[in-house]
Amino acid sequence: MTDTFDVSRITLGAVQLGLPYGAVPTSPMPNEVETQDLLSAAWEAGINAVDTARTYGLSEERIGRWLGKTTLPLAIATKFPELPADAVSGAQALRQYYAESQAALGGAPFRYYLAHHAPDIMRPEIQDTLRALQSAGQIDCFGASVYTLSEAEDALSVPDLGALQIPISLADQRFVDAGIIAAAAAQGVVVFARSVFLQGVLLREPAALPALFEPALPCLSKFGQCCADLGISKLSAALFAVDTVPGIASMVIGVNRPSQLEEIKTAFLAAHEMDKTAIETLRETMTTFPADLRDPRDW
Ligand SMILES: NC(=O)c1ccc[n+]([C@@H]2O[C@H](COP(=O)([O-])OP(=O)(O)OC[C@H]3O[C@@H](n4cnc5c(N)ncnc54)[C@H](OP(=O)(O)O)[C@@H]3O)[C@@H](O)[C@H]2O)c1
């Protein structure tokens, strides 16, 4: 299906708003007031969508409280957790999760409703339940958030898939190289890119990272040097590298405080000034990023 919503280039990632997050965080979770301010700042910055999930702690409720105070049409992408394996319980659980998310988010329909456990989107009874929610006007599109190429390939075989969320960064080009993003876009699927900063790891001083990242240090140092040579910030480079991939509708980016959002705004504008030929140079610095450190679930 083709989504008619014009999603902003950046979607606010909201796991950071609901629970202490990140394997190597530098910021605490924002409190309620800070969260409300962040959501307002995001909207004012031109961000018109937020990505959350039933399992993101306080995230949905906090977004729901913000939505309750405004008529601004912030689009919601949320996700249902892994479902029980048998068909009847799976479909019932999906209805239950939908009701819980809807109550937390204040009753607005969801623009994007995604399987957090991607294999769930392949189940006929789950697809039927999602289609019923769609026909009833309770969701606009359904889709999946994936970690692997095979999850993405499988999801794209669902003919009316509306959205796909994939990890992509300078350190992780698997989905670009495999042609998944181009294939999804050709099908009219809305592609959300996440982990653009690899949970912030790409932006840190390499020496400040935990020992686990030691094999990545030469590569991260080379990246830092390359950015310095190009006269750009690491933030601009990380955004530029994903923003310029054809077929990506929006980058889901997590922030913990308004100052980070401000920095991203500035870096994003600077990224647009960059010479597109720099992209290959930046990618080249990251080709040796260790494959076993690309997926935060393995950290
Ligand atoms: N399976 C899934 O569906 C899934 C999995 C992961 C994430 N997500 C979604 O994707 C969103 C983004 O999460 P992610 O894991 O992909 O993280 P990310 O966007 O790659 O990185 C976000 C982290 O980068 C750091 N950061 C942000 N702005 C910065 C700035 N201006 N300067 C320096 N550091 C900055 C912050 O960490 P510190 O301040 O702590 O350094 C922030 O928490 C989540 O909120 C969630 O919505 C979905």
Ligand as a Chemical Component Dictionary entry (heavy atoms), coordinates in Angstrom:
data_LIG
# 
_chem_comp.id                   LIG 
_chem_comp.type                 NON-POLYMER 
_chem_comp.pdbx_formal_charge   0 
_chem_comp.three_letter_code    LIG 
# 
loop_
_chem_comp_atom.comp_id 
_chem_comp_atom.atom_id 
_chem_comp_atom.alt_atom_id 
_chem_comp_atom.type_symbol 
_chem_comp_atom.charge 
_chem_comp_atom.model_Cartn_x 
_chem_comp_atom.model_Cartn_y 
_chem_comp_atom.model_Cartn_z 
_chem_comp_atom.pdbx_ordinal 
LIG N1  N1  N 0  13.882 -2.971 17.496 1  
LIG C1  C1  C 0  13.455 -1.737 17.370 2  
LIG O1  O1  O 0  12.357 -1.490 16.894 3  
LIG C2  C2  C 0  14.336 -0.599 17.818 4  
LIG C3  C3  C 0  15.585 -0.853 18.373 5  
LIG C4  C4  C 0  16.346 0.255  18.751 6  
LIG C5  C5  C 0  15.858 1.546  18.595 7  
LIG N2  N2  N 1  14.631 1.743  18.059 8  
LIG C6  C6  C 0  14.088 3.111  17.862 9  
LIG O2  O2  O 0  15.132 3.917  17.356 10 
LIG C7  C7  C 0  15.298 5.068  18.201 11 
LIG C8  C8  C 0  16.727 5.472  18.203 12 
LIG O3  O3  O 0  17.481 4.569  19.013 13 
LIG P1  P1  P 0  18.851 3.966  18.563 14 
LIG O4  O4  O 0  19.194 2.860  19.440 15 
LIG O5  O5  O -1 18.723 3.688  17.126 16 
LIG O6  O6  O 0  19.838 5.154  18.855 17 
LIG P2  P2  P 0  20.534 6.280  17.899 18 
LIG O7  O7  O 0  19.489 7.161  17.335 19 
LIG O8  O8  O 0  21.520 5.627  17.001 20 
LIG O9  O9  O 0  21.359 7.032  19.038 21 
LIG C9  C9  C 0  20.670 7.746  20.026 22 
LIG C10 C10 C 0  21.640 8.149  21.137 23 
LIG O10 O10 O 0  22.656 8.974  20.580 24 
LIG C11 C11 C 0  23.047 9.933  21.556 25 
LIG N3  N3  N 0  22.866 11.268 20.956 26 
LIG C12 C12 C 0  21.723 11.802 20.458 27 
LIG N4  N4  N 0  21.937 13.043 20.020 28 
LIG C13 C13 C 0  23.230 13.311 20.263 29 
LIG C14 C14 C 0  24.040 14.445 20.053 30 
LIG N5  N5  N 0  23.547 15.570 19.521 31 
LIG N6  N6  N 0  25.347 14.373 20.410 32 
LIG C15 C15 C 0  25.851 13.235 20.961 33 
LIG N7  N7  N 0  25.114 12.125 21.227 34 
LIG C16 C16 C 0  23.818 12.170 20.851 35 
LIG C17 C17 C 0  22.120 9.764  22.758 36 
LIG O11 O11 O 0  22.767 8.928  23.727 37 
LIG P3  P3  P 0  23.544 9.539  25.004 38 
LIG O12 O12 O 0  23.032 10.915 25.242 39 
LIG O13 O13 O 0  23.237 8.598  26.129 40 
LIG O14 O14 O 0  24.974 9.516  24.610 41 
LIG C18 C18 C 0  20.950 8.984  22.175 42 
LIG O15 O15 O 0  20.288 8.192  23.131 43 
LIG C19 C19 C 0  14.744 4.648  19.543 44 
LIG O16 O16 O 0  14.335 5.736  20.306 45 
LIG C20 C20 C 0  13.590 3.775  19.125 46 
LIG O17 O17 O 0  12.491 4.598  18.829 47 
LIG C21 C21 C 0  13.857 0.694  17.655 48 
# 
loop_
_chem_comp_bond.comp_id 
_chem_comp_bond.atom_id_1 
_chem_comp_bond.atom_id_2 
_chem_comp_bond.value_order 
_chem_comp_bond.pdbx_ordinal 
LIG N1  C1  SING 1  
LIG C1  O1  DOUB 2  
LIG C1  C2  SING 3  
LIG C2  C3  SING 4  
LIG C2  C21 DOUB 5  
LIG C3  C4  DOUB 6  
LIG C4  C5  SING 7  
LIG C5  N2  DOUB 8  
LIG N2  C6  SING 9  
LIG N2  C21 SING 10 
LIG C6  O2  SING 11 
LIG C6  C20 SING 12 
LIG O2  C7  SING 13 
LIG C7  C8  SING 14 
LIG C7  C19 SING 15 
LIG C8  O3  SING 16 
LIG O3  P1  SING 17 
LIG P1  O4  DOUB 18 
LIG P1  O5  SING 19 
LIG P1  O6  SING 20 
LIG O6  P2  SING 21 
LIG P2  O7  DOUB 22 
LIG P2  O8  SING 23 
LIG P2  O9  SING 24 
LIG O9  C9  SING 25 
LIG C9  C10 SING 26 
LIG C10 O10 SING 27 
LIG C10 C18 SING 28 
LIG O10 C11 SING 29 
LIG C11 N3  SING 30 
LIG C11 C17 SING 31 
LIG N3  C12 SING 32 
LIG N3  C16 SING 33 
LIG C12 N4  DOUB 34 
LIG N4  C13 SING 35 
LIG C13 C14 SING 36 
LIG C13 C16 DOUB 37 
LIG C14 N5  SING 38 
LIG C14 N6  DOUB 39 
LIG N6  C15 SING 40 
LIG C15 N7  DOUB 41 
LIG N7  C16 SING 42 
LIG C17 O11 SING 43 
LIG C17 C18 SING 44 
LIG O11 P3  SING 45 
LIG P3  O12 DOUB 46 
LIG P3  O13 SING 47 
LIG P3  O14 SING 48 
LIG C18 O15 SING 49 
LIG C19 O16 SING 50 
LIG C19 C20 SING 51 
LIG C20 O17 SING 52 
# 
